[in-house]
Amino acid sequence: MTIGVSAIGVSQDAPADTGDFYTQLLFCMCRRHPEHTFLFFFDRPVPPALSLPGNARPVVVPLKGPAVWRRQWWLQWQLPRALKQHRVELFLGMDGLLPLRSKVPAFLFLKDLSFLQPVAGIPRRWQEFYRKETVKYIARAEKVGIPAAHLQQPLLNYAPAAAGKMQLIPPGLHNSYRPLDWEKREAVKKQYTGGTEYFIVTGALDPRNNIMPLLKAFSALKRRQRSNIKLVLAGSVTPAGQEIAGSLQTYKFRQDVVWLPNPDQPSLANLVAGAYGMVYTSRLEGVALPVYAAVQCQVPVIAIDGPAAREAGKDALLYVNPGNLGDLAEKLSQLYKDEVLRSSLLRQMAELPLPGTWDESAAALEEVLQ
């Protein structure tokens, strides 16, 4: 069988930004099914460092501009022609988009439902586009995949046609995430923060990740505690996050902020495992992969309260009131100075279930091939 795969997400994947979600899931799928040919459809040049599995080939269908109408033209005219030309028999819409004019059987994957609410940094016209079009994609798809159970009811409320089509495809967790002993943890701290303790945040510098409220909270922590603790930001900067990156140059405590734009997977795993605590600042992701990573590494987590964080961390996280992000400073201080609280969180985390492997995730996805 020739299987077409939308690869926009693959071209944007990075360990810190996205957990390599699309790459890990799809590459695992390819390896599990050498009898099939997978065509990865890119809308931009293929990243030079990307090495596809042996039974996968890239097909570039160039997107000629960022406007909404150009995306529609690409999706509903250019892509269907390419699918027909390459005789694709099944299309995996992994990026939440489907070519409605194509007659090829299609599977739709929705990583999150952030298009249902205003999102900082995303133009209103794009929000309207996704909100209007996704309901059509759901009606067109034979199955609709989601990565977390908390998305089921909101998806049904938005698109009743999803009933009977939903398929849970839980995420995997990279096997490099593991606790570090004291000696290795000290080595990580020495390498990245000069030997001092640090909080870590993994994710792109983007308004939707609440980085500016985080920096304000960290300033408050430094003023209150007069500590040498540092903040490590692991993730690239998005176009919408350029102002955030610029503000780091004049940030009062910039000497205590370490920004690592593109750590590789082994480095990221060490950074998470070596941290005093993780701060999970997103409320819009479908699945809280950084929380799972911290749990696996036995690192306590402060999280802005949201369904993805709750599903991953249950009651073992220290939650911040999303309606009062000033509460983040209080939680940072709490975790920093209260060793009893930190130990209690770690004990509760030890009882939490963890995701399986990406191979197990691919096994859930491959049901669409049957």
C-alpha contacts under 8 A as a table, 3 or more apart, distances in Angstrom:
res1	aa1	res2	aa2	distance
1	M	35	E	7.67
1	M	36	H	5.06
1	M	37	T	6.28
1	M	88	V	7.98
1	M	89	E	6.49
1	M	90	L	7.98
2	T	36	H	6.09
2	T	37	T	4.85
2	T	38	F	5.97
2	T	39	L	7.27
2	T	87	R	7.12
2	T	88	V	5.15
2	T	89	E	5.53
2	T	90	L	6.92
3	I	36	H	7.19
3	I	37	T	6.12
3	I	38	F	4.83
3	I	39	L	6.11
3	I	88	V	5.68
3	I	89	E	5.90
3	I	90	L	4.94
3	I	91	F	5.87
3	I	92	L	7.45
4	G	38	F	5.87
4	G	39	L	4.78
4	G	40	F	6.14
4	G	41	F	6.99
4	G	83	L	7.25
4	G	88	V	5.82
4	G	89	E	7.54
4	G	90	L	6.10
4	G	91	F	4.61
4	G	92	L	6.13
5	V	38	F	6.94
5	V	39	L	5.96
5	V	40	F	4.85
5	V	41	F	5.96
5	V	91	F	5.84
5	V	92	L	4.82
5	V	93	G	6.39
5	V	94	M	6.94
6	S	9	G	7.74
6	S	40	F	6.02
6	S	41	F	5.10
6	S	42	F	6.75
6	S	91	F	7.81
6	S	92	L	6.40
6	S	93	G	5.48
6	S	94	M	5.78
6	S	95	D	6.40
7	A	10	V	4.98
7	A	11	S	6.41
7	A	40	F	5.48
7	A	41	F	5.35
7	A	42	F	5.17
7	A	43	D	7.84
7	A	94	M	7.38
7	A	95	D	7.38
8	I	11	S	5.39
8	I	12	Q	6.66
8	I	41	F	7.63
8	I	42	F	5.71
8	I	43	D	6.46
8	I	95	D	6.58
9	G	12	Q	5.11
9	G	13	D	6.03
9	G	22	Y	6.13
9	G	23	T	7.97
9	G	94	M	7.62
9	G	95	D	6.07
10	V	13	D	5.13
10	V	20	D	7.70
10	V	22	Y	5.50
10	V	23	T	5.34
11	S	42	F	7.49
11	S	46	V	6.75
11	S	47	P	6.25
13	D	17	D	6.99
13	D	18	T	5.80
13	D	19	G	7.36
13	D	20	D	4.96
13	D	21	F	7.10
13	D	22	Y	7.01
13	D	23	T	6.86
14	A	17	D	5.28
14	A	18	T	5.65
14	A	19	G	6.27
14	A	20	D	5.15
14	A	262	N	7.35
15	P	18	T	5.89
15	P	19	G	4.31
15	P	20	D	4.97
15	P	262	N	7.87
15	P	263	P	7.30
15	P	264	D	6.46
15	P	265	Q	5.69
15	P	268	L	7.38
16	A	19	G	5.71
16	A	20	D	7.90
16	A	202	T	5.43
16	A	203	G	5.44
16	A	204	A	7.35
16	A	234	A	5.94
16	A	235	G	5.10
16	A	236	S	7.88
16	A	262	N	6.93
16	A	263	P	6.82
16	A	264	D	7.93
16	A	265	Q	7.84
16	A	268	L	6.86
17	D	20	D	7.74
17	D	202	T	6.75
17	D	203	G	4.30
17	D	204	A	4.97
17	D	234	A	7.87
17	D	235	G	5.26
17	D	236	S	6.72
18	T	21	F	5.97
18	T	203	G	6.92
19	G	289	L	6.72
19	G	290	P	7.76
20	D	23	T	5.35
20	D	24	Q	5.87
21	F	24	Q	5.56
21	F	25	L	6.21
21	F	171	P	7.52
22	Y	25	L	5.29
22	Y	26	L	5.91
22	Y	94	M	7.61
23	T	26	L	5.42
23	T	27	F	5.75
24	Q	27	F	5.46
24	Q	28	C	6.01
24	Q	358	W	6.38
25	L	28	C	5.34
25	L	29	M	6.28
25	L	172	G	7.91
25	L	358	W	5.87
25	L	359	D	7.52
25	L	361	S	6.61
25	L	362	A	5.67
26	L	29	M	4.88
26	L	30	C	6.26
26	L	362	A	7.17
27	F	30	C	5.04
27	F	31	R	6.29
27	F	52	L	7.37
27	F	53	P	6.47
28	C	31	R	5.15
28	C	32	R	6.20
28	C	358	W	6.74
28	C	359	D	5.85
28	C	362	A	6.05
29	M	32	R	5.19
29	M	33	H	6.39
29	M	359	D	7.57
29	M	362	A	5.14
29	M	363	A	7.52
29	M	365	L	7.72
29	M	366	E	6.98
30	C	33	H	5.27
30	C	34	P	6.38
30	C	36	H	7.75
30	C	38	F	7.02
30	C	53	P	6.63
30	C	55	N	6.75
30	C	56	A	7.09
31	R	34	P	5.92
31	R	53	P	6.90
31	R	55	N	7.93
33	H	36	H	5.82
34	P	37	T	7.40
34	P	55	N	6.15
36	H	55	N	7.03
37	T	55	N	5.31
37	T	56	A	5.94
37	T	57	R	7.92
38	F	55	N	6.24
38	F	56	A	4.53
38	F	57	R	6.42
39	L	56	A	5.69
39	L	57	R	5.04
39	L	58	P	5.83
39	L	59	V	6.53
40	F	56	A	6.93
40	F	57	R	6.06
40	F	58	P	4.76
40	F	59	V	5.87
41	F	58	P	6.12
41	F	59	V	4.83
41	F	60	V	5.80
41	F	61	V	6.73
42	F	45	P	7.04
42	F	46	V	6.83
42	F	58	P	7.04
42	F	59	V	6.10
42	F	60	V	4.75
42	F	61	V	6.01
42	F	62	P	7.38
43	D	60	V	5.85
43	D	61	V	5.11
43	D	62	P	4.69
43	D	63	L	5.16
44	R	60	V	6.41
44	R	61	V	7.14
44	R	62	P	5.39
44	R	63	L	6.49
45	P	60	V	6.60
45	P	62	P	7.75
46	V	50	L	7.18
46	V	58	P	7.47
46	V	60	V	7.46
47	P	50	L	5.43
52	L	56	A	5.92
52	L	57	R	6.98
52	L	58	P	7.97
53	P	56	A	5.37
54	G	57	R	7.92
61	V	74	W	7.90
61	V	78	Q	7.10
61	V	79	L	6.95
61	V	82	A	7.58
62	P	74	W	7.95
63	L	66	P	7.83
63	L	70	R	7.12
63	L	71	R	6.98
63	L	74	W	6.23
64	K	70	R	6.87
65	G	70	R	6.15
65	G	71	R	7.82
66	P	70	R	6.73
66	P	71	R	7.14
67	A	70	R	5.28
67	A	71	R	6.59
68	V	71	R	5.18
68	V	72	Q	6.36
68	V	125	R	7.56
68	V	126	W	6.84
68	V	129	F	7.53
69	W	72	Q	4.96
69	W	73	W	6.11
70	R	73	W	4.98
70	R	74	W	6.11
71	R	74	W	5.04
71	R	75	L	6.01
72	Q	75	L	5.06
72	Q	76	Q	5.83
72	Q	77	W	7.92
73	W	76	Q	5.44
73	W	77	W	5.43
73	W	78	Q	6.62
74	W	77	W	5.71
74	W	78	Q	4.74
74	W	79	L	5.92
75	L	78	Q	6.24
75	L	79	L	5.33
75	L	80	P	7.32
75	L	97	L	7.79
75	L	98	L	7.12
75	L	99	P	5.32
76	Q	79	L	6.39
76	Q	80	P	6.34
76	Q	99	P	5.00
76	Q	100	L	6.27
76	Q	101	R	5.80
76	Q	102	S	7.76
77	W	80	P	5.62
77	W	81	R	6.41
77	W	99	P	7.91
77	W	101	R	7.45
78	Q	81	R	5.39
78	Q	82	A	6.41
79	L	82	A	5.03
79	L	83	L	6.18
79	L	99	P	6.85
80	P	83	L	5.03
80	P	84	K	6.20
80	P	99	P	6.25
80	P	101	R	6.63
80	P	102	S	5.17
81	R	84	K	5.19
81	R	85	Q	6.06
82	A	85	Q	4.97
82	A	86	H	6.18
83	L	86	H	5.37
83	L	87	R	6.03
83	L	88	V	5.30
83	L	102	S	7.88
83	L	104	V	7.99
84	K	87	R	4.98
84	K	88	V	6.39
85	Q	88	V	7.96
88	V	91	F	7.07
88	V	104	V	7.14
89	E	104	V	6.05
89	E	105	P	7.00
90	L	104	V	5.88
90	L	105	P	5.20
90	L	106	A	5.90
90	L	107	F	7.93
91	F	104	V	6.58
91	F	105	P	6.28
91	F	106	A	4.71
91	F	107	F	6.28
92	L	106	A	5.90
92	L	107	F	4.91
92	L	108	L	6.28
92	L	109	F	7.66
93	G	96	G	5.84
93	G	97	L	5.58
93	G	98	L	5.67
93	G	106	A	6.91
93	G	107	F	5.75
93	G	108	L	4.66
93	G	109	F	5.98
94	M	97	L	7.31
94	M	107	F	7.90
94	M	108	L	6.14
94	M	109	F	4.79
94	M	110	L	7.18
95	D	108	L	7.90
95	D	109	F	6.54
95	D	110	L	6.99
95	D	111	K	7.71
96	G	108	L	6.02
96	G	109	F	5.42
96	G	110	L	5.06
96	G	111	K	7.40
96	G	134	T	7.40
97	L	108	L	7.13
97	L	134	T	7.28
97	L	137	Y	6.85
98	L	106	A	7.54
98	L	108	L	7.05
98	L	137	Y	5.72
99	P	102	S	5.62
100	L	103	K	7.77
100	L	136	K	7.99
100	L	137	Y	7.07
100	L	140	R	7.02
105	P	141	A	7.43
105	P	142	E	6.98
106	A	140	R	7.63
106	A	141	A	5.25
106	A	142	E	6.01
106	A	143	K	7.56
107	F	141	A	5.37
107	F	142	E	5.84
107	F	143	K	5.20
107	F	144	V	6.08
107	F	145	G	7.60
107	F	368	V	7.23
108	L	137	Y	7.28
108	L	138	I	7.07
108	L	141	A	5.93
108	L	142	E	7.90
108	L	143	K	6.38
108	L	144	V	4.81
108	L	145	G	6.16
109	F	144	V	5.64
109	F	145	G	4.49
109	F	146	I	6.07
110	L	113	L	7.11
110	L	144	V	7.33
110	L	145	G	6.19
110	L	146	I	5.41
110	L	147	P	7.70
111	K	146	I	6.03
111	K	147	P	6.18
111	K	285	E	7.54
111	K	286	G	5.61
111	K	287	V	7.71
112	D	146	I	7.57
112	D	147	P	7.97
112	D	151	L	7.50
112	D	284	L	7.09
112	D	285	E	5.60
112	D	286	G	4.11
112	D	287	V	7.64
113	L	116	L	5.90
113	L	151	L	7.49
113	L	155	L	7.60
113	L	284	L	7.46
113	L	285	E	7.87
113	L	286	G	6.98
114	S	117	Q	5.86
114	S	118	P	7.74
114	S	119	V	7.09
114	S	284	L	5.52
114	S	285	E	7.29
115	F	118	P	7.15
115	F	119	V	7.57
115	F	127	Q	5.48
115	F	128	E	7.88
115	F	130	Y	6.03
115	F	131	R	5.86
116	L	127	Q	7.70
116	L	131	R	6.27
118	P	124	R	7.75
118	P	127	Q	7.30
119	V	122	I	5.78
119	V	208	R	6.24
120	A	207	P	5.50
120	A	208	R	5.31
121	G	206	D	7.24
121	G	207	P	5.62
121	G	208	R	6.62
121	G	240	A	5.29
121	G	241	G	7.69
122	I	126	W	6.83
122	I	127	Q	7.05
122	I	240	A	7.66
123	P	126	W	5.54
123	P	127	Q	6.63
124	R	127	Q	4.99
124	R	128	E	6.19
125	R	128	E	5.11
125	R	129	F	6.12
126	W	129	F	4.88
126	W	130	Y	6.26
127	Q	130	Y	5.39
127	Q	131	R	6.11
128	E	131	R	5.09
128	E	132	K	5.95
129	F	132	K	5.32
129	F	133	E	5.94
130	Y	133	E	5.23
130	Y	134	T	5.54
131	R	134	T	5.83
131	R	135	V	7.19
132	K	135	V	6.45
132	K	136	K	7.61
133	E	136	K	5.28
133	E	137	Y	6.49
134	T	137	Y	4.91
134	T	138	I	6.22
135	V	138	I	5.15
135	V	139	A	6.38
135	V	158	Y	7.61
135	V	159	A	5.81
136	K	139	A	5.14
136	K	140	R	6.20
137	Y	140	R	5.02
137	Y	141	A	6.02
138	I	141	A	5.25
138	I	144	V	6.77
138	I	159	A	7.34
138	I	161	A	6.76
138	I	162	A	6.21
139	A	161	A	5.78
139	A	162	A	7.19
141	A	144	V	6.58
142	E	165	K	6.68
143	K	165	K	4.61
143	K	166	M	6.07
143	K	167	Q	6.92
143	K	368	V	7.44
144	V	162	A	7.03
144	V	165	K	5.55
144	V	166	M	4.79
144	V	167	Q	5.99
145	G	166	M	5.71
145	G	167	Q	4.70
145	G	168	L	5.76
145	G	169	I	6.15
145	G	365	L	7.95
146	I	149	A	7.68
146	I	151	L	7.04
146	I	152	Q	7.80
146	I	166	M	7.12
146	I	167	Q	6.34
146	I	168	L	5.19
146	I	169	I	5.82
146	I	170	P	7.68
147	P	168	L	5.74
147	P	169	I	4.85
147	P	170	P	4.70
147	P	171	P	6.20
147	P	286	G	6.58
147	P	287	V	6.41
148	A	151	L	5.95
148	A	152	Q	7.78
148	A	168	L	6.54
148	A	169	I	7.34
148	A	170	P	6.14
148	A	286	G	6.40
148	A	287	V	6.08
148	A	308	A	7.68
148	A	311	E	7.97
149	A	152	Q	5.65
149	A	168	L	7.02
150	H	153	Q	6.95
150	H	154	P	7.82
150	H	307	P	6.43
150	H	308	A	7.21
150	H	311	E	7.26
151	L	154	P	5.61
151	L	155	L	6.00
151	L	286	G	7.06
152	Q	155	L	5.28
152	Q	156	L	6.31
152	Q	166	M	7.71
153	Q	156	L	5.06
153	Q	157	N	6.13
154	P	157	N	5.02
154	P	158	Y	6.23
155	L	158	Y	5.14
155	L	159	A	5.92
155	L	160	P	7.69
155	L	162	A	7.20
156	L	159	A	5.02
156	L	160	P	4.76
156	L	161	A	7.42
156	L	162	A	5.99
156	L	163	A	6.57
157	N	160	P	6.21
159	A	162	A	5.81
160	P	163	A	5.84
161	A	165	K	7.91
162	A	165	K	5.25
162	A	166	M	6.13
163	A	166	M	6.59
168	L	364	A	7.50
169	I	361	S	5.94
169	I	362	A	7.94
169	I	364	A	5.57
169	I	365	L	6.19
170	P	355	P	7.21
170	P	361	S	5.78
170	P	364	A	7.83
171	P	287	V	7.72
171	P	289	L	7.81
171	P	355	P	6.36
171	P	356	G	7.45
171	P	357	T	7.78
171	P	358	W	6.67
171	P	361	S	5.81
172	G	355	P	5.41
172	G	356	G	5.20
172	G	357	T	4.44
172	G	358	W	4.12
172	G	359	D	7.50
172	G	360	E	7.17
172	G	361	S	5.92
173	L	177	Y	7.73
173	L	289	L	7.61
173	L	292	Y	7.52
173	L	293	A	7.05
173	L	355	P	6.05
173	L	356	G	6.42
173	L	357	T	5.63
173	L	358	W	6.49
174	H	177	Y	6.25
174	H	357	T	7.01
174	H	358	W	7.43
175	N	178	R	7.47
175	N	357	T	7.71
176	S	265	Q	7.51
176	S	266	P	6.30
176	S	269	A	5.94
177	Y	269	A	5.10
177	Y	270	N	7.58
177	Y	272	V	7.95
177	Y	273	A	7.25
177	Y	293	A	6.12
177	Y	296	Q	6.27
177	Y	297	C	5.93
178	R	269	A	7.49
178	R	273	A	6.73
178	R	296	Q	5.85
178	R	297	C	4.61
178	R	298	Q	7.91
179	P	273	A	5.57
179	P	296	Q	7.06
179	P	297	C	4.20
179	P	298	Q	6.01
180	L	183	E	7.90
180	L	184	K	5.83
180	L	185	R	5.66
180	L	270	N	7.82
180	L	273	A	6.01
180	L	274	G	6.82
180	L	297	C	7.44
181	D	184	K	5.55
181	D	185	R	6.10
182	W	185	R	5.13
182	W	186	E	6.16
183	E	186	E	5.22
183	E	187	A	6.39
184	K	187	A	4.97
184	K	188	V	6.32
184	K	274	G	7.98
185	R	188	V	5.12
185	R	189	K	6.32
185	R	270	N	7.97
185	R	273	A	7.33
185	R	274	G	4.84
186	E	189	K	5.11
186	E	190	K	6.11
186	E	195	G	6.59
186	E	274	G	7.58
187	A	190	K	5.06
187	A	191	Q	6.15
187	A	195	G	7.66
188	V	191	Q	5.11
188	V	192	Y	6.28
188	V	195	G	7.85
188	V	270	N	6.71
188	V	271	L	6.82
188	V	274	G	6.03
189	K	192	Y	5.41
189	K	193	T	5.28
189	K	194	G	6.21
189	K	195	G	4.49
189	K	196	T	6.04
189	K	197	E	6.76
189	K	198	Y	7.97
189	K	274	G	6.64
189	K	275	A	7.96
190	K	193	T	5.75
190	K	194	G	4.43
190	K	195	G	3.86
190	K	196	T	7.23
191	Q	194	G	6.27
191	Q	195	G	7.29
192	Y	195	G	7.59
192	Y	258	V	7.67
193	T	196	T	5.61
193	T	197	E	7.46
193	T	198	Y	7.44
193	T	230	K	7.07
193	T	258	V	7.39
196	T	228	N	6.87
196	T	229	I	6.08
196	T	230	K	7.03
197	E	228	N	7.79
197	E	229	I	5.18
197	E	230	K	6.39
197	E	275	A	6.77
197	E	276	Y	5.85
198	Y	229	I	5.28
198	Y	230	K	4.46
198	Y	231	L	5.34
198	Y	232	V	6.63
198	Y	275	A	5.54
198	Y	276	Y	5.51
198	Y	277	G	7.12
199	F	229	I	7.68
199	F	230	K	6.41
199	F	231	L	4.95
199	F	232	V	6.15
199	F	275	A	5.75
199	F	276	Y	5.69
199	F	277	G	4.94
199	F	278	M	5.46
199	F	279	V	6.79
200	I	231	L	5.94
200	I	232	V	4.73
200	I	233	L	6.09
200	I	234	A	7.39
200	I	271	L	7.55
200	I	272	V	6.75
200	I	275	A	6.21
200	I	276	Y	7.99
200	I	277	G	6.51
200	I	278	M	4.84
200	I	279	V	6.15
201	V	231	L	7.79
201	V	232	V	6.29
201	V	233	L	5.10
201	V	234	A	6.13
201	V	278	M	5.99
201	V	279	V	5.33
201	V	280	Y	6.32
201	V	281	T	7.61
202	T	233	L	6.21
202	T	234	A	4.77
202	T	235	G	5.95
202	T	280	Y	7.60
202	T	290	P	6.68
203	G	209	N	7.33
203	G	233	L	7.72
203	G	234	A	6.23
203	G	235	G	4.86
203	G	236	S	7.49
204	A	209	N	7.32
204	A	234	A	7.41
204	A	235	G	4.42
204	A	236	S	4.92
204	A	237	V	5.59
204	A	238	T	6.65
205	L	209	N	7.03
205	L	211	I	6.60
205	L	235	G	6.43
205	L	236	S	6.06
205	L	237	V	4.60
205	L	238	T	6.22
205	L	241	G	5.34
205	L	242	Q	7.91
205	L	244	I	6.77
205	L	245	A	7.07
206	D	209	N	5.56
206	D	210	N	7.35
206	D	211	I	6.94
206	D	237	V	6.59
206	D	238	T	5.85
206	D	239	P	7.99
206	D	240	A	5.96
206	D	241	G	4.27
206	D	242	Q	7.99
206	D	244	I	7.39
207	P	210	N	5.47
207	P	211	I	6.47
207	P	212	M	7.53
207	P	240	A	6.86
207	P	241	G	6.08
207	P	244	I	7.89
208	R	282	S	6.73
208	R	284	L	7.58
209	N	281	T	5.53
209	N	282	S	4.65
209	N	283	R	7.61
210	N	213	P	5.64
210	N	214	L	6.36
210	N	281	T	5.81
210	N	282	S	6.61
211	I	214	L	4.93
211	I	215	L	6.26
211	I	244	I	7.42
211	I	281	T	7.33
212	M	215	L	5.13
212	M	216	K	6.36
212	M	244	I	6.88
213	P	216	K	5.09
213	P	217	A	6.15
213	P	325	L	6.58
213	P	326	G	7.61
214	L	217	A	5.03
214	L	218	F	6.12
214	L	281	T	7.60
214	L	328	L	7.25
215	L	218	F	5.00
215	L	219	S	6.18
216	K	219	S	5.09
216	K	220	A	6.39
216	K	329	A	7.78
217	A	220	A	5.07
217	A	221	L	6.28
217	A	326	G	6.74
217	A	328	L	5.85
217	A	329	A	4.17
217	A	330	E	7.96
217	A	332	L	7.63
218	F	221	L	4.96
218	F	222	K	6.25
218	F	231	L	7.71
218	F	329	A	6.47
218	F	332	L	7.59
219	S	222	K	5.16
219	S	223	R	6.27
219	S	252	K	7.79
219	S	253	F	6.85
220	A	223	R	5.16
220	A	224	R	6.10
220	A	329	A	6.02
221	L	224	R	5.19
221	L	225	Q	5.89
221	L	226	R	7.71
221	L	329	A	6.02
221	L	330	E	7.84
221	L	332	L	6.65
221	L	333	S	5.85
222	K	225	Q	5.47
222	K	226	R	5.13
222	K	227	S	5.98
222	K	228	N	7.81
222	K	229	I	7.90
223	R	226	R	5.49
224	R	333	S	7.92
225	Q	333	S	7.48
228	N	256	D	7.54
229	I	256	D	7.27
230	K	256	D	4.75
230	K	257	V	5.84
230	K	258	V	7.46
231	L	256	D	6.28
231	L	257	V	4.82
231	L	258	V	6.21
232	V	257	V	5.83
232	V	258	V	4.68
232	V	259	W	5.89
232	V	260	L	7.47
233	L	257	V	7.34
233	L	258	V	6.12
233	L	259	W	4.73
233	L	260	L	6.12
233	L	261	P	7.83
234	A	259	W	6.07
234	A	260	L	4.84
234	A	261	P	5.83
234	A	262	N	7.00
234	A	263	P	6.96
234	A	268	L	7.71
235	G	259	W	7.71
235	G	260	L	6.27
235	G	261	P	4.58
235	G	262	N	5.77
235	G	263	P	7.52
236	S	260	L	7.63
236	S	261	P	4.23
236	S	262	N	5.93
237	V	240	A	8.00
237	V	241	G	5.62
237	V	242	Q	6.45
237	V	245	A	6.86
237	V	261	P	7.09
238	T	241	G	4.93
238	T	242	Q	6.59
239	P	242	Q	5.65
240	A	243	E	7.46
241	G	244	I	5.20
241	G	245	A	6.46
242	Q	245	A	5.11
242	Q	246	G	6.16
243	E	246	G	4.99
243	E	247	S	6.13
244	I	247	S	5.11
244	I	248	L	6.69
245	A	248	L	5.47
245	A	249	Q	7.51
246	G	249	Q	5.70
246	G	250	T	7.71
247	S	250	T	5.58
247	S	251	Y	6.00
248	L	251	Y	4.89
248	L	254	R	6.18
249	Q	254	R	6.89
250	T	254	R	7.11
251	Y	254	R	5.05
253	F	256	D	5.47
253	F	257	V	6.88
254	R	257	V	5.13
255	Q	258	V	7.71
260	L	263	P	6.26
263	P	267	S	5.85
263	P	268	L	5.75
264	D	267	S	5.43
264	D	268	L	6.08
265	Q	268	L	5.07
265	Q	269	A	6.14
266	P	269	A	5.19
266	P	270	N	6.34
267	S	270	N	5.16
267	S	271	L	6.14
268	L	271	L	4.98
268	L	272	V	6.22
269	A	272	V	5.26
269	A	273	A	6.16
269	A	293	A	7.95
270	N	273	A	5.09
270	N	274	G	5.86
271	L	274	G	5.20
271	L	275	A	6.27
272	V	275	A	5.46
272	V	278	M	7.36
272	V	293	A	7.45
272	V	294	A	6.32
272	V	297	C	7.08
272	V	299	V	7.47
273	A	294	A	7.01
273	A	297	C	5.04
273	A	298	Q	7.22
273	A	299	V	6.51
275	A	278	M	6.82
275	A	299	V	6.79
276	Y	299	V	6.76
276	Y	300	P	7.48
277	G	299	V	5.56
277	G	300	P	5.02
277	G	301	V	5.72
277	G	302	I	7.45
278	M	291	V	7.98
278	M	294	A	6.92
278	M	299	V	6.78
278	M	300	P	6.26
278	M	301	V	4.72
278	M	302	I	6.21
279	V	301	V	5.77
279	V	302	I	4.79
279	V	303	A	5.78
280	Y	290	P	7.19
280	Y	291	V	6.98
280	Y	301	V	6.99
280	Y	302	I	6.14
280	Y	303	A	4.55
280	Y	304	I	6.46
281	T	303	A	6.01
281	T	304	I	5.50
282	S	285	E	6.58
282	S	304	I	6.78
283	R	304	I	6.62
283	R	305	D	7.04
283	R	306	G	5.25
283	R	307	P	7.55
283	R	308	A	7.22
283	R	309	A	7.74
284	L	306	G	7.84
284	L	308	A	7.87
285	E	288	A	6.47
285	E	308	A	6.59
286	G	308	A	5.87
287	V	308	A	5.14
287	V	309	A	7.59
287	V	312	A	7.70
288	A	291	V	5.47
288	A	292	Y	6.71
288	A	308	A	5.36
288	A	309	A	5.64
288	A	312	A	6.38
289	L	292	Y	5.17
289	L	293	A	6.28
290	P	293	A	4.97
290	P	294	A	6.19
291	V	294	A	5.09
291	V	295	V	6.16
291	V	301	V	7.02
291	V	309	A	6.98
291	V	312	A	6.49
291	V	313	G	6.86
292	Y	295	V	5.07
292	Y	296	Q	6.18
292	Y	312	A	6.27
292	Y	313	G	7.58
292	Y	354	L	6.53
292	Y	355	P	7.32
293	A	296	Q	5.13
293	A	297	C	6.24
294	A	297	C	4.96
294	A	298	Q	5.97
294	A	299	V	5.04
294	A	300	P	6.89
294	A	301	V	7.08
295	V	298	Q	4.98
295	V	299	V	6.04
295	V	300	P	7.23
295	V	313	G	7.89
295	V	349	M	6.09
295	V	350	A	7.52
295	V	352	L	7.79
295	V	354	L	7.87
296	Q	299	V	7.84
296	Q	354	L	7.30
298	Q	346	L	6.47
298	Q	349	M	7.25
298	Q	350	A	7.45
299	V	346	L	7.12
300	P	317	L	6.98
300	P	342	R	6.72
300	P	345	L	6.30
300	P	346	L	6.06
300	P	349	M	7.83
301	V	317	L	5.38
301	V	318	L	6.29
302	I	317	L	5.95
302	I	318	L	4.68
302	I	319	Y	5.81
302	I	320	V	7.16
302	I	331	K	7.08
302	I	332	L	7.49
303	A	309	A	6.73
303	A	317	L	6.74
303	A	318	L	6.22
303	A	319	Y	4.97
303	A	320	V	5.95
304	I	309	A	7.74
304	I	319	Y	5.64
304	I	320	V	4.54
304	I	321	N	6.42
304	I	322	P	5.81
304	I	328	L	7.83
305	D	309	A	6.62
305	D	310	R	7.13
305	D	319	Y	5.31
305	D	320	V	5.53
305	D	321	N	6.04
305	D	322	P	5.95
306	G	309	A	5.51
306	G	310	R	6.16
306	G	322	P	7.91
307	P	310	R	5.00
307	P	311	E	6.04
308	A	311	E	5.19
308	A	312	A	6.30
309	A	312	A	5.18
309	A	313	G	5.78
309	A	314	K	7.58
310	R	313	G	5.23
310	R	314	K	4.84
310	R	315	D	7.43
311	E	314	K	5.80
313	G	316	A	5.59
313	G	317	L	5.74
313	G	349	M	7.38
313	G	352	L	7.13
314	K	317	L	6.92
314	K	352	L	7.73
315	D	318	L	7.89
315	D	348	Q	7.57
316	A	345	L	5.26
316	A	346	L	7.42
316	A	348	Q	5.11
316	A	349	M	5.31
317	L	345	L	6.54
317	L	349	M	7.88
318	L	331	K	7.17
318	L	345	L	7.85
319	Y	331	K	7.83
320	V	324	N	7.80
320	V	325	L	6.97
320	V	327	D	5.90
320	V	328	L	5.69
320	V	331	K	6.99
321	N	324	N	5.39
321	N	325	L	6.39
321	N	327	D	6.34
321	N	328	L	7.83
322	P	325	L	5.73
324	N	327	D	5.71
325	L	328	L	5.42
325	L	329	A	7.97
326	G	329	A	5.85
326	G	330	E	7.34
327	D	330	E	5.16
327	D	331	K	6.36
328	L	331	K	5.12
328	L	332	L	6.19
329	A	332	L	5.15
329	A	333	S	6.30
330	E	333	S	5.20
330	E	334	Q	6.07
331	K	334	Q	4.86
331	K	335	L	6.14
332	L	335	L	5.41
332	L	336	Y	6.06
333	S	336	Y	5.06
333	S	337	K	6.11
334	Q	337	K	5.63
334	Q	338	D	5.76
334	Q	341	L	7.99
335	L	338	D	5.47
335	L	339	E	7.24
335	L	341	L	6.73
335	L	342	R	6.07
336	Y	339	E	7.47
338	D	341	L	5.39
338	D	342	R	6.43
339	E	342	R	4.93
339	E	343	S	6.10
340	V	343	S	5.20
340	V	344	S	6.18
341	L	344	S	5.05
341	L	345	L	6.23
342	R	345	L	5.23
342	R	346	L	6.32
343	S	346	L	5.11
343	S	347	R	6.28
344	S	347	R	5.18
344	S	348	Q	6.39
345	L	348	Q	5.18
345	L	349	M	6.09
346	L	349	M	4.96
346	L	350	A	6.30
347	R	350	A	5.31
347	R	351	E	7.25
348	Q	351	E	5.59
348	Q	352	L	7.12
349	M	352	L	5.29
356	G	360	E	6.20
356	G	361	S	7.43
357	T	360	E	5.26
357	T	361	S	6.61
358	W	361	S	4.83
358	W	362	A	6.13
359	D	362	A	5.08
359	D	363	A	6.29
360	E	363	A	4.97
360	E	364	A	6.63
361	S	364	A	5.26
361	S	365	L	6.48
362	A	365	L	4.91
362	A	366	E	6.01
363	A	366	E	5.22
363	A	367	E	7.01
364	A	367	E	5.87
365	L	368	V	6.18
366	E	369	L	5.41
366	E	370	Q	7.45
367	E	370	Q	5.53
